[in-house]
Amino acid sequence: MSLETKEVELTWYIKTKKHYVNKGYPFTNYGDKFIAKVEDLSNGCLAMVKVKCDYCGEVFSKTFHQHNSRRNNIIIKDCCDNCKGKKSAEAHAKIRKIKEDNSNNIFSKDSQQKYNYTYKSEYKIIDENDNLLLGVYRIINKINGKVYIGSAINLKTRKNNHINRLRKSNHHSIHLQRSWSKYGEGSFEFEVIEYIDNKENLIEREQFWIDYYKSYNDIYGYNMRPKAESPLGTTHKVSLETKNKISKANTGRIRNDMRVQNNNNCILSEEQVCNLKIDLSNGLHPKEISEKYNIKITYVYDIAYKRKFNYILPDLDINFERKLGGQKLNKENVKQIREMLINNVSIKELSKLFNITEATIRDIKNFKTWKNVV
């Protein structure tokens, strides 16, 4: 560890209190200062620490969060601004070496000795005879040797599903999809690694081969997760206690059969809509109506402008646009508004005075509308 700083001064905050109390630091009051050891700092701590460059030995300052985030898995070293090029070159050289080592074999020498694996070995290609057969399969890139491991209760059907999704660029494994698009369909083979007699053993054997090939590591394979998932689906049984909780939570809600027919997304009955329209015709403000019926104001406007329930009381719809549209402005009104704005009359007061929205007042003030009226 190249950290030169041993202790830092911190401040008690709500978000970090639990972390440092668990580390054994006695809490006093929020805003108070306390001293903490560097090894006890949280990963996102923004305290400044002194770090020694692993290349030139220069001591420089950075936040503890930057120190943690830059210590990547390729080159675990700290570097100053002058040595960034050296670290980058070392990282690229290491990546190129990994790619060269895996150009013919998907494992390093240590892995080959551990698993006794030879790339030249071949498995049976999935064909028509594998219909309705259970097993573990692999999708192998014949150019770089990377593999995708999976299991299926019908190997042929699963192969067809993979191909269809890959051809449509809609595969769940983004690594496999990109490789498929880059190298082409002819560079991949679908092979049976192992046939399984009992479907209960599928996941266990799939996990074995995922670990064997390390296919969850993007250097060696295309699997997105290190753990195998069931291809059979899961059945979740709801307990009686849970059912009672759901029933209690739904008590009082409007059921689907109580909602208006042909309006499955509505939240009002026909009688409520009728009363709402009458309230609108009597001049009740949409905001007051939304509070009265416990609905969003946009829903009120949808009813008023005939976007919903236009078959209920159609005769009352005639005056809705006039009532909801508010007072229409003319040039004289605009001149008055701008004069009042100069005299420090608030936008909120003008909105109430002229019965228009505050946004309209702002547009007039900023000459976004009525540009020709001065």
C-alpha positions, -999 to +999 in steps of 0.1 A: +000+000+000+015+033-011-004+055+013+018+078+033-010+092+054-018+072+086-046+093+101-071+119+088-095+144+104-131+137+096-165+153+105-195+134+118-223+132+092-255+112+091-245+091+061-212+080+076-221+077+113-230+040+112-198+030+094-175+047+119-195+037+150-192+001+138-154+006+135-153+016+172-152+054+171-174+071+198-200+094+184-203+129+198-224+153+178-230+160+141-205+185+128-178+176+154-143+166+142-126+133+150-095+114+140-098+082+120-072+057+108-067+054+070-075+017+071-109+025+086-120+050+060-151+042+039-145+035+002-162+067-009-144+089+016-133+123+001-107+131+027-073+141+012-045+117+017-008+116+007+001+089-018+036+078-030+039+072-067+050+036-075+070+047-105+090+078-095+085+079-058+070+114-057+045+120-029+013+137-040-022+143-027-055+129-038-088+119-022-091+085-006-119+077-030-097+084-060-070+062-045-094+032-043-110+037-077-078+039-096-062+008-082-077-014-110-074-051-114-049-049-143-021-028-127-025-023-089-003+008-086-006+045-078+009+070-102+013+108-102+003+129-132+037+127-148+037+089-147+002+082-161+017+073-194+039+047-179+010+030-160-012+031-192+016+015-213+021-012-187-016-020-186-018-022-224+012-045-225-003-068-199-036-070-218-018-078-251+001-106-234-032-121-221-047-120-256-016-136-271-017-164-245-053-171-253-051-169-291-047-207-294-059-218-260-086-202-238-067-210-206-033-200-193-007-227-187-017-229-150-053-235-160-043-262-185-024-281-158-053-277-134-080-289-157-059-309-182-078-291-210-068-292-247-085-269-272-083-296-299-108-318-281-142-318-298-177-323-285-208-335-304-225-307-324-262-301-315-284-315-343-319-329-349-312-359-328-309-337-297-346-328-297-362-333-263-328-343-248-315-327-216-279-316-212-252-290-208-240-272-240-215-246-250-214-220-277-178-217-288-161-190-308-138-210-332-115-180-337-106-170-301-119-200-281-142-181-259-173-201-247-208-196-234-221-223-211-257-232-206-281-260-199-315-270-214-343-295-211-344-295-249-310-288-265-323-283-301-349-258-290-325-239-269-300-237-298-327-223-321-336-197-294-300-185-291-296-182-329-329-163-333-320-138-306-284-134-319-296-128-355-320-101-342-292-085-320-313-091-290-293-117-269-291-113-232-253-118-231-240-085-245-205-100-248-217-129-269-238-106-291-209-083-298-186-112-307-213-127-329-218-094-347-180-090-351-170-125-363-202-137-380-225-167-375-201-191-392-174-186-365-196-202-338-205-238-330-231-252-307-218-283-289-231-308-263-207-311-234-227-335-213-260-353-215-281-354-183-306-381-174-322-363-144-333-327-149-327-320-112-290-323-119-289-297-147-280-267-127-254-286-107-236-298-138-240-264-156-223-248-126-195-273-128-188-265-164-191-227-159-164-230-132-143-254-154-142-230-183-143-198-162-168-185-188-180-158-164-147-141-169-148-120-202-113-131-209-124-167-213-161-166-220-195-149-225-215-158-195-229-127-177-231-143-142-208-167-123-238-187-110-260-210-131-297-202-133-326-227-136-340-232-171-371-248-156-386-217-140-397-215-103-430-219-087-437-195-058-463-207-033-481-179-015-488-186+022-522-181+038-507-153+059-495-135+028-528-139+010-546-123+040-522-093+039-528-088+002-566-090+008-564-065+036-543-041+015-568-043-014-598-036+008-616-004-003-600-002-037-622+001-068-625-033-085-622-037-122-659-048-125-669-015-108-650+006-134-666+020-165-668-004-194-646+004-223-624+026-200-603+000-182-577+026-171-603+050-155-605+055-118-640+071-116-675+056-120-700+070-145-719+087-117-687+104-105-679+116-140-714+130-144-710+149-111-675+161-121-688+175-154-716+193-136-690+209-112-670+220-142-701+236-159-708+254-126-674+271-127-655+250-101-618+253-107-601+221-120-576+221-090-605+221-066-622+193-085-590+172-085-588+175-047-625+167-043-623+135-063-588+126-053-575+125-088-547+142-108-556+176-124-545+163-158-573+137-155-598+165-150-586+183-181-588+150-201-625+148-192-631+185-199-615+185-233-634+153-244-604+130-243-622+108-218-659+100-212-671+122-241-703+101-242-714+112-208-735+145-207-722+156-241-744+188-240-724+201-210-692+198-230-699+229-250-686+255-226-657+235-211-630+249-233-642+285-226-642+279-189-609+261-187-591+282-213-591+312-189-591+348-200-576+354-235-550+381-235-549+410-259-522+436-266-534+459-239-533+431-213-497+423-223-487+459-220-502+461-186-484+429-175-450+442-186-456+476-170-466+459-137-435+436-139-413+468-142-430+481-111-420+449-092-454+432-092-449+395-086-456+369-112-479+351-088-500+381-083-502+388-120-513+351-126-542+355-102-551+390-116-553+379-152-564+343-146-535+328-165-506+305-155-473+317-141-455+301-170-474+324-194-463+354-174-427+343-175-429+338-213-443+374-217-416+387-194-388+370-213-403+380-247-408+343-257-444+353-266-459+386-277-425+397-290-440+426-311-457+442-281-435+466-261 
